[in-house]
Amino acid sequence: MTTTNDSAPKEELSDAAKDASKAKAKKPKGKLRAFAGNTYEDYYDAAMSDFPAPARWLMNVVVAACYAFTKLLWPWKVERAELLTQDARGRVIIQNHESMIEPVIMVVTLWRAGIHTRIVYKKEFDKIKIAQWLFSRVGGFPVSRGDADMKVVRRARAALQRGECLLIYPEGTRVKNDADAQVHGGYVLMAQLAKAPVQPTAVVGARHLKFRSRVVVRCGKPIEWSETGGGKRKEQLARMEKMGMDAVYALRDELRADYPELKE
């Protein structure tokens, strides 16, 4: 399993972090208009609480439909959900990535608990216009893997400072074989600039979904920046990246041991 922080070279990442820390937060836009005039960028930058009523209604409908549909097809549960839902702070939530069902499980669970959560998804999905439209209305925003896009980093920092959570899959794509997993560490910069904790979660049973196959998610405690120790920013980023994904994989391995029938 290879771990890389390819969101930017190490030296470039340090310089970018300094630039972002000096940048002023964008002035809040206020509530978006209901039926016309809002761009994708408006949705990416506005607080989810300021989304127009139709977008919030859409989110409620999507959550209800996804909850019913996925529970029927692939009965799932979230263990230690209180660690996920009883913390009101903005957090970066990370998880291993097996299929498209686990982002649904996470967003449904958090939304039902009244927690606004943004999915940070790969920009390639924007080629599908209906996907871009839908993702923007439910709080998602895109990121280009391999780019040190400080506009995206500042957008993420603003969301975290508002108390919104970011759901990020550092593996970047669905992993069908553990040996092929590569970790993209840009999430730690987003968390560090907002002074937001990183919360590990893990999933098993989602790699090869069949009708009525079970999926289990387990949540871990948020990792605070104070746990990374002192030192330079670059060193803290590297330690948090390792601590975060080590915790994800430890939770995954616990689940595999507790549910051997779900081991892929």
C-alpha positions as CSV (number, residue, x, y, z in Angstrom):
1,M,0.0,0.0,0.0
2,T,1.5,3.3,-1.1
3,T,1.0,6.6,0.7
4,T,1.6,9.8,-1.2
5,N,0.8,13.4,-0.7
6,D,0.5,14.3,-4.3
7,S,-1.7,17.3,-3.9
8,A,1.5,19.3,-4.3
9,P,5.3,18.7,-3.9
10,K,6.4,19.1,-0.3
11,E,8.1,22.5,-0.8
12,E,5.2,23.8,-2.9
13,L,2.7,22.6,-0.3
14,S,4.4,24.5,2.4
15,D,4.5,27.7,0.4
16,A,0.8,27.3,-0.6
17,A,-0.2,26.7,3.0
18,K,1.5,30.0,4.0
19,D,-0.3,31.8,1.2
20,A,-3.6,30.4,2.2
21,S,-3.1,31.2,5.9
22,K,-2.6,34.9,4.9
23,A,-5.5,35.1,2.6
24,K,-8.7,36.7,4.0
25,A,-11.8,34.6,4.1
26,K,-14.3,35.4,1.4
27,K,-17.2,37.5,2.6
28,P,-20.3,35.3,3.1
29,K,-22.7,35.6,0.2
30,G,-25.9,35.4,2.1
31,K,-28.9,33.4,1.1
32,L,-29.0,32.3,-2.6
33,R,-31.9,33.0,-4.8
34,A,-34.5,30.4,-5.2
35,F,-34.9,29.7,-8.9
36,A,-32.4,31.7,-11.0
37,G,-29.1,33.4,-11.1
38,N,-27.0,31.1,-8.9
39,T,-23.9,29.7,-10.4
40,Y,-22.1,26.4,-9.4
41,E,-19.5,28.6,-7.7
42,D,-22.2,30.3,-5.6
43,Y,-23.3,26.9,-4.3
44,Y,-19.7,25.8,-3.7
45,D,-19.0,29.0,-1.6
46,A,-22.2,29.7,0.2
47,A,-23.1,28.2,3.6
48,M,-25.4,25.2,3.1
49,S,-27.8,26.9,5.5
50,D,-28.1,29.7,3.0
51,F,-29.1,27.4,0.1
52,P,-32.5,28.4,-1.3
53,A,-35.5,26.5,-0.1
54,P,-35.9,24.4,-3.3
55,A,-32.3,23.1,-2.8
56,R,-33.0,22.2,0.8
57,W,-36.2,20.4,-0.1
58,L,-34.4,18.5,-2.8
59,M,-31.8,17.5,-0.2
60,N,-34.5,16.2,2.1
61,V,-36.1,14.2,-0.8
62,V,-32.8,12.8,-1.9
63,V,-31.8,11.8,1.6
64,A,-35.2,10.1,2.3
65,A,-35.1,8.3,-1.1
66,C,-31.5,7.1,-0.7
67,Y,-32.1,6.0,2.9
68,A,-35.1,3.8,1.9
69,F,-33.5,2.5,-1.3
70,T,-30.1,1.6,0.1
71,K,-31.5,0.1,3.3
72,L,-33.8,-2.2,1.2
73,L,-31.1,-3.3,-1.3
74,W,-28.1,-3.4,0.9
75,P,-29.0,-3.4,4.6
76,W,-26.4,-1.2,6.3
77,K,-25.5,0.0,9.7
78,V,-23.2,2.6,11.3
79,E,-21.5,1.5,14.4
80,R,-20.4,4.1,17.1
81,A,-22.5,6.6,15.2
82,E,-22.6,8.8,18.2
83,L,-18.9,9.7,17.5
84,L,-20.1,11.0,14.2
85,T,-23.3,12.7,15.1
86,Q,-22.8,14.2,18.6
87,D,-19.9,16.4,17.6
88,A,-21.1,19.8,16.3
89,R,-17.7,21.0,15.1
90,G,-16.7,21.2,11.5
91,R,-14.5,18.2,10.8
92,V,-12.7,16.5,8.0
93,I,-14.2,13.0,7.8
94,I,-12.1,10.4,6.0
95,Q,-12.9,6.8,5.0
96,N,-11.7,4.0,2.8
97,H,-13.5,3.8,-0.5
98,E,-15.0,0.6,-1.8
99,S,-18.1,1.6,-3.7
100,M,-20.5,4.5,-4.3
101,I,-22.7,3.4,-1.4
102,E,-20.6,4.6,1.5
103,P,-20.8,8.3,0.6
104,V,-24.5,7.8,0.5
105,I,-24.5,6.1,4.0
106,M,-22.4,8.9,5.5
107,V,-24.3,11.8,4.1
108,V,-27.7,10.2,5.0
109,T,-26.5,9.5,8.5
110,L,-25.2,13.0,9.0
111,W,-28.1,14.8,7.4
112,R,-30.6,12.9,9.5
113,A,-28.6,14.1,12.6
114,G,-28.9,17.7,11.4
115,I,-25.2,18.0,10.4
116,H,-24.4,19.8,7.1
117,T,-21.8,17.8,5.2
118,R,-20.0,18.6,2.0
119,I,-18.7,15.8,-0.3
120,V,-15.4,16.7,-1.9
121,Y,-15.6,14.8,-5.1
122,K,-13.2,14.4,-8.1
123,K,-13.7,16.9,-10.8
124,E,-14.1,14.3,-13.5
125,F,-17.7,13.9,-12.4
126,D,-18.4,17.4,-13.6
127,K,-18.3,16.1,-17.2
128,I,-21.7,14.6,-16.4
129,K,-23.8,17.8,-16.2
130,I,-26.7,16.3,-14.2
131,A,-24.2,15.0,-11.7
132,Q,-22.5,18.5,-11.4
133,W,-25.9,20.1,-10.9
134,L,-27.1,17.6,-8.3
135,F,-23.8,17.5,-6.4
136,S,-23.7,21.3,-6.1
137,R,-27.3,21.4,-4.8
138,V,-26.5,18.8,-2.0
139,G,-23.4,20.6,-0.9
140,G,-20.6,18.9,-2.9
141,F,-17.7,20.7,-4.6
142,P,-15.0,19.3,-7.0
143,V,-11.3,19.0,-6.6
144,S,-8.7,18.1,-9.1
145,R,-6.4,15.4,-7.9
146,G,-2.7,16.3,-8.1
147,D,-3.3,20.1,-8.2
148,A,-2.5,22.5,-5.3
149,D,-5.7,24.5,-6.0
150,M,-5.7,27.1,-3.2
151,K,-9.1,28.3,-4.2
152,V,-10.5,24.8,-3.3
153,V,-8.4,24.8,-0.1
154,R,-9.8,28.2,1.0
155,R,-13.3,27.0,0.1
156,A,-12.8,24.0,2.3
157,R,-11.4,26.0,5.1
158,A,-14.4,28.4,5.0
159,A,-16.8,25.5,5.2
160,L,-15.1,24.0,8.1
161,Q,-14.9,27.3,10.0
162,R,-18.7,27.6,9.5
163,G,-19.1,24.3,11.2
164,E,-19.8,22.2,8.1
165,C,-18.1,18.8,7.7
166,L,-16.1,17.7,4.8
167,L,-16.4,14.1,3.6
168,I,-13.3,13.1,1.8
169,Y,-12.0,9.8,0.3
170,P,-8.2,10.2,0.3
171,E,-7.8,7.0,-1.8
172,G,-9.4,9.1,-4.6
173,T,-11.2,6.2,-6.3
174,R,-12.9,3.0,-5.5
175,V,-10.3,0.4,-4.3
176,K,-10.9,-3.2,-5.4
177,N,-7.5,-4.5,-4.1
178,D,-5.8,-3.2,-1.0
179,A,-2.4,-3.4,-2.7
180,D,-3.5,-0.8,-5.2
181,A,-4.6,1.8,-2.7
182,Q,-2.8,5.2,-3.0
183,V,-3.5,8.0,-0.5
184,H,-3.8,11.6,-1.6
185,G,-3.0,13.8,1.4
186,G,-4.5,17.1,0.4
187,Y,-7.2,16.8,3.0
188,V,-4.8,17.4,5.9
189,L,-4.0,20.9,4.5
190,M,-7.7,21.7,4.5
191,A,-8.0,20.6,8.1
192,Q,-4.9,22.2,9.3
193,L,-5.8,25.7,8.0
194,A,-9.2,25.5,9.6
195,K,-7.7,24.0,12.8
196,A,-10.3,21.3,12.3
197,P,-9.9,17.7,13.6
198,V,-9.7,14.7,11.3
199,Q,-12.2,11.9,11.9
200,P,-11.5,8.4,10.7
201,T,-14.3,6.0,9.6
202,A,-14.2,2.7,7.7
203,V,-16.5,0.5,5.7
204,V,-16.6,-3.2,4.9
205,G,-19.0,-5.2,2.7
206,A,-19.3,-2.7,-0.1
207,R,-16.7,-3.9,-2.5
208,H,-18.9,-6.5,-4.2
209,L,-22.5,-5.5,-3.6
210,K,-25.2,-8.0,-4.2
211,F,-28.9,-7.8,-3.4
212,R,-29.4,-7.8,0.4
213,S,-25.7,-8.0,1.1
214,R,-24.7,-6.2,4.3
215,V,-22.5,-3.2,4.7
216,V,-21.1,-2.0,8.0
217,V,-19.5,1.4,8.8
218,R,-17.6,2.0,12.0
219,C,-16.6,5.5,13.3
220,G,-13.5,6.5,15.2
221,K,-12.8,9.4,17.5
222,P,-11.7,12.7,15.9
223,I,-7.9,13.2,15.8
224,E,-6.9,16.6,17.2
225,W,-4.0,18.6,15.9
226,S,-2.6,18.7,19.4
227,E,-2.0,14.9,19.0
228,T,0.4,15.4,16.1
229,G,3.0,17.1,18.4
230,G,4.9,20.2,17.7
231,G,7.3,21.1,14.9
232,K,7.0,22.7,11.6
233,R,3.8,22.9,9.6
234,K,5.1,20.4,7.0
235,E,5.9,17.9,9.7
236,Q,2.5,18.2,11.3
237,L,0.8,17.7,8.0
238,A,2.8,14.5,7.4
239,R,2.1,13.1,10.8
240,M,-1.7,13.9,10.5
241,E,-1.8,12.3,7.1
242,K,-0.3,9.1,8.5
243,M,-2.3,9.1,11.7
244,G,-5.5,9.7,9.9
245,M,-5.2,6.9,7.3
246,D,-3.6,4.5,9.8
247,A,-6.7,5.0,12.0
248,V,-9.0,4.3,8.9
249,Y,-7.2,1.1,8.1
250,A,-7.2,0.0,11.7
251,L,-10.9,0.4,11.9
252,R,-11.3,-1.4,8.6
253,D,-9.2,-4.3,9.9
254,E,-11.3,-4.4,13.1
255,L,-14.4,-4.7,11.0
256,R,-13.0,-7.5,8.9
257,A,-12.1,-9.4,12.0
258,D,-15.5,-8.8,13.6
259,Y,-17.4,-9.6,10.3
260,P,-15.3,-12.2,8.5
261,E,-18.3,-13.0,6.2
262,L,-18.0,-9.5,4.8
263,K,-14.3,-9.6,4.1
264,E,-13.7,-9.1,0.4
